Amino acid sequence: MTKRRSKRAFSLKDLLLSLLLLIVLWAAGSFLDIDLLSRSRVVQHEPTGTLQVTFTAPQFPEDGTARFGGLDERLAKAIDGAERSVDVAAFVLDLTRVTDAMIRAHQRGLRVRLVTDSDYADEYGPTTLNAAGVPVVTDERSAFMHNKFVVIDEQEVWTGSWNLTYNCTYRNNNNVVIVQSTRLADNYTVEFEQMFVDRQFGPTAPNLTPHPLIDLDGVLIETHFESQGDVRERIIDLIEEASTSVHVMAFVFTDDAIAEAIIARHAAGLEVSGVVEARNAGGLGTSYPLFERARVDILLDGNPYNLHHKVIIVDGTIVITGSYNFSASAAERNDENVLIIHSPAVGARYLEEFRRTYREAETALESSFAPLTPGAGDESWASQLVISIKEVEL
């Protein structure tokens, strides 16, 4: 009898402790907006690491004769400092400095690889790398391999809206996040291997991200890859949970579900405003008329080339950024990557960029600014316009 009573008391204690643990996990998850009861949503702590945010600084007009001091030089320098490996997933690659730096790394004996979209396999980057013996993989499908990321030495990740092109570097508004984190690099390396080794892209690729949630020295980073995931729902959830503000900078906005979530926050009295690429506001399936009808403060951008950001800032403290245009194609067909960064400091930096682009849009509106039309010999502008239209249609 004594043994049975002792066993029963021990089981009851275990049950109470388990219930207490569940309550603690639920409470912590509610506070952090994270499902800690799911193994895939457990936060991985990385006490050391760095996160830098940078933006392009387009000049108008830009004639191609003074293309110095841009992100292409900075990335080439980082690649020149690589010691083991360089993996590049680039929708388009035409940057000479970056391509040459990759070749130099290959010649030093490093593992250097490129994945690019098959529509742009004939660009300067892929053809030159192929000729130098650097392996190149293309997606060979109609949907886009739309990623823009670089992994150096499996410990440094570059990502954001920046295509590795002269237009995106010197003409278009873009953002880049540079993160020193072995866990984040693990995430991006797994995604790269799925494309480069397994030839799996978009919805056919399994969702194998090893560290979906990383606490990088106090900054919570969510990693999402599409279209094997469901980042659209995550974006909508974050917008619906906004308590003070939602700010948008978007090259393409054709996802009405995300647009409706933003409109609902506007109707609830939050500060809601945005800047969208002027050329795409009237494109196929655009959500811009929904914003207009709801009287949401969304302006057409003032960059005579392209505003190429794919950014939503929630409550000034949560930043959604990456290659992901707010479109059905990004959610359902393309291969994309998204970071969701929870940080007041990072949020403040992106708000600064938002306010700058918003002021630029206001100035353009006040002066009845007309976007550039292609001029004689302006082939790079025409090329970028083709990419812009294609992204809207797909």
N, C-alpha and C positions, 0 to 999 in steps of 0.2 A: 504493500500500500504506500509505504513511504516513497519507494522508487517511482511509482506511478504519479504521485502528487508532485515529486520533484521534476519529472519529465514534463508534466502538464504546465507547471509554473515556468519552466524554461521556454516552452513553445509560446506561451502567452507573452513572455518578455520579448522573444524574437519578433512576434507579430507587432507588438507595440513599437519596437524600434524600427521595423520596416515601414510601418505607417508614418512614423515621425520623419523618416528619411524621405518618403514620398512627398510629404507635406513641405519639407524644406526644399526639395528639388522643384516642386510646383511653384512655391513662392519665389524662389530665385529665378526660375524661368519666366514667371510673370513679370518680375521687376526688370529683367534684361530683355524681355520679349524674345525668349529662346525656349525651345522645347528641350529641356535638359533630361527628360525622361526617355528620349530617343537616343540611342547610342550614336547615331550619325550626327546628332546636334550637340554633342559634348564639346565644350570649349577646350581647345588645346592651348596651353600657356607657353609662350615663348618670351622669356624675360628680357632678352636682348634683341635688338634689331632697330632698323630705321625706316621711316616712311617719308618720302619727299614728294611734293606736288609741284608741277611746273606747267606753264601754259605757253603756247606759241604767241608771237607778237607780230601779226601780219602788218605789212606796210602797203599803203596805197598811194600811187600805183606801184606795182612790183614787176620789173621787167626782166628779172633773171640775171642781172649783171652783178648783183651784190649779195649773193646768197652765202653769207658767212655768219658764224656765231649762232647757228640754229641748233635744234635738237639733233640733227644729223651728225654734227661735229661731236656733240656730247656723247651720243650713243657709240660712234666710231671709237672714241677715246676709251669708253668702258669696254668695248670688245677688244681693243688693243691691250687692255689690262687683264683680260681673261687668262686663266691658267689651265683650265681643263676642258671646258665645253661651252658652246654657244648654240642655242636652239632658237630659231626665229619662225614664228607663225605670222605671216604677213599677207593680208588680202592683196596688196600690191606692193612691189618693191622696185623703185627706180632710182634710189639714192646711190650715187657713185661712192661717196665716202663710206657709207655703211657696207655696201657690197665689197669694196676693196678691203675694209677692215676684216670682214668675214674671211676673205681669201687669205689675208695675212695670218689670221688665226689658224686656218687650215694648213698653211705652209709651216707653221710652228709645231704642227703635230696634234693640235687640239681636235676634238670631235665637233664638227660644225655641220648643222643641218638646217634645211629650209622646208617649210610647208607653205604653199601658196594656193590661191584660187586658180583653177584651170583656165578661167577666162583671161588671166594675166600672166600665163606661163611664158609668153614671148616678150615680156618686159625686160629692161636692162638687167635687173637683179638676177632673176632665175637663169637667163641665158648665159650671163657672164659667169655665174657660180658653176653652172653645169660644165662649161668649157674648162674651168679650173679644177674640176674633179670633186666639187662639193656636192653631196647628194641632195636632190630636190624632189619633193613629192607634191603632186597636185591632187585636188579632190575628185576630178573627173565626174562632175555631176552638175545639174543645172542650178541648184541652190548654192549659196555662197559659202566658201570657207572665209568667213568675214572677220576672223580674229586679227588682233594687232597686239602681239606680245612677244617678248624676248626673255629668255632665261639664260643667265650667265653663271657658269660654274655651279649650277644647281643650288644657288643661294641668293641670287638677285633677280628680281622680276621687274620688267618694264611693261606697262599696259596702260590702256586708256583709249581715247578716240583717234589717236594719231596713226594714220596710214603712213607707211615708210615711203613717202613721195615728196617731191619738191613742192607741189601744191599744198599738201597738208602741213609741210614744215614752214613755208615762207608766205603763204597766202591765206590759209584757212585758220579759223579759230579751233584750237584743239587743246586737250588736257592730257597730261601723262602723269602716272603715279609710278614712282621708283621705290621698290620695297626690298630691303635686305631682310630676308626671312627664309630659313631653310624649309619650314613647313609650307609656306606659300609657294616656294619653288617646287616642292614635292607635288602640290596640287597641279601646277602648270606643266610640270614634266610628265605626269600621268596623262594629262589631256594631250600633250604633244605626242607621246608615244602611241596613243590610240589612233591619231591621225597618221603619223609617220610610219609606224611599224605595222599596225593592224588595219590601216586604211578604213577606219571607221569615222564617220562624220555625221554631225547633226543628230537626228532622232535615232539613227541606227547604233549610235555609240552608247555603251552602258555608263551609268552615272557612278564613277568609281573614285570620286574626289576623296582623298584620305583625310583631309583636315578641313571640313566645311566651315568651321568656326575657329578662328585663331585670336587669342588675346596677345597682341604684340606690344609688350611693354606698356600695357594699359589701354591700347587701342584695339577695339573689337573689329575684326575683319571677316566678313562673310565672302566665300568664294562660290560662284555659280557658273556653270557651263550650260549653254543651250545648243540645240533644242532638246537635249536629253533630260533636262531638268524642268522646273516650273517656276522660273524667276518672275514671270508675269504675275502670278498670284502673290509672290512675296512682295513685289513692288506695290501692288494694289493694297495689300495688308498694311504696309508701312504708310502709304498715303492716307488710308482710312483711319489710322491711329494718330495722324498728325494732330497736334494740339495748338500750334501757333502759326505755322507757315509752310507753304510748298512753293519752291522756285524751280523753274524748268529752263534748260537750254537744250534745244533739240534740232538736229539736222533733218530728221524725218519723224513725223508723228502721225501714224495711221492706225494706231491701236485704240479703238473707241472705248474698250473696257478700262484702260488706264486713264483715258481722257475723262470718262464719266466719273471716275474716282476723284480726279482733280477738281472737276466741276462741283461735285458734292461738298468738297472742303471749302470751296469758294462760297457756296450757298450757306454753309454753316458759319460763315463770318470770319474765316481765317484769312491771313494775308497770302494771296495766291497771285503769282505773276510769272511771266515767262518770255523767252525770246526764241523764235523759231526761224529756220532758214527760209528766206523770202521766196526763193525759187521753188521750194517744195511745198509751200503753204497751199498752193492751188493744184497740187499734183494728184495723181490717182489715189483715191481712197483717203485723202487727208482728213484728219480730225479737226483741222483749223476752224471750219464752219461751226462745229459744236461749241468751241470756245467762244466764238463771236456771238452766237445766239445766246449763250449763257452770260455774256458780258464779262468774261474772265479777261484779266489784264494780260493779254498775250500779244507781243509786238513782233513785227517782221524785222529781221536783223538788219544792221547797217553796214555789214561787211560787203563790199562790192564783189568779193569772191564767194566764199562759203563759210557759214557758221557750221562747224562739223561736230560740235559737242553732242554727247548723248548722256545728259546729266539731269538728275532730279535731286534737289536738296530738301530734306524734310526737317522742319523745326530748327534749321540752322546747324544741326549736329549730326545728321545722317546724310551721307553722300552716296548716291548710286551712280556708278560710272563704268565705262568699258567700251566694248565694240558694239553693244546692243542698241540698235535703233528701236524706237518704240513702235514696232510693227508686228503684224501677224507672221511675216516671214522670219523675223528674228526669233519669235517664240516657237515656231512650228517647223521651220525648214533649215535655217542656216546653222552654221557652227559659229558660236559666239562665246564671249567670256564677259563676266560682270563681277565687279567688286562692290560690296556695300560696306562702307567704312563708317563706324560709329565714333565720332570724335568732334568735339566742339572746335578744336584748333583746325582740323582739316575742313570742317564745315565753314568756318570763318574765311578760309582761303578761297574756297569755291564761291562763297557769297560775294567776295571782293571781285572775282572774275565776272560773276553774274551782273553785279551793279555796273561794271565797266561796259559790258556788252549791252546792257539795258540802256545806259546813257547814250551809247553809240546808236542804238536803234531809235531812241527819241530824237536825236539830232538829225538822223536821216529822214524821219517822218516830218519833222518841222521844216526841213529844207526841200521836201518833196524829192528826195534823192532817188534817182533812177539807177537800178543795177547796171553794171557794165554789160555791154554787148560785145560779142567777139570782134576783135579788130583784125586787120590784115596781119597775118603771120602769128597770131596769138594761139598757137596750136595747143599749148599746155592748158589754157583756159577751156578750150573746146573739149579737150580730153577729160578734164575734171567734170565738165557739165554732163558728159555722157555717163560717167560713173554716178553722178547725182541722180539723173533720171532713172537709171537702171535700178538703183537702190529703192526709189519710190515705187517703181512698178513691181518689184519683187517683194 
